[in-house]
Amino acid sequence: MDPMTKMWLSLIAVLIMGVSVFLITFARSKTNGLLRAVLSVIAFVILLIGVLGGAASIM
């Protein structure tokens, strides 16, 4: 992978992790019950995607 592609991939991974942080913060502060659990699981999945993208940009 060329350096520019790695840069864009790492930038996208950081942005995805930022979305995950925003979503979990929103879920914990503004929701409750089943919606809170669903949003937390979605945020966790998004975080894993971001981590995998970050790991791919290192390789």
N, C-alpha and C positions, 0 to 999 in steps of 0.2 A: 504494500500500500504506500502510495506516495505521501510526503509530509502534509500537503494541503488537505488531502482526504482525511488523514488522521486528525488534523486540526478541526475540520468541520464535524467529524464524528464525535470528538471529545466535547466540542461546544454544544452539540445537540444533546449529548448525554447529560451535561450539566444543566441544560434547560429542562430536560425531562425530570431530573431529580428535583429541580426547583418547583415544577408543577406538582410533584409528589408531596413536597413539604407544604405547599399552599393547600393542597387537598386534605391532608391529614390535619392541618391546623384548623381548617374550616369544619371538618367533620367533628373534631373534638370540642370546638367552642360553640357551634351553632346548631348541631343536630343531636338527636338522641335515638335510642332504640335500634330498630333494624336498619334504618337509613345510615346511622353512624357506623354500624358494623360493615355494611356494604361499601361505604365510601372508604373505610379504613383498609379493607381488602383490596379495593381498586388502587388505592394509593400505594400499598405494598407491592402490588404487581407492577405498577408504573416505576417504582423505585428499583425493582429487580431489572427491568428493561434498561433503565439508566445505568445501572452498575455494569450490566453486560456490555452496553455500548461503550462505557469508559474502559472496560477491560479490553475490548476489541481494539480501541484506539491506541492502547499501549503496545499491543503485539505487532 
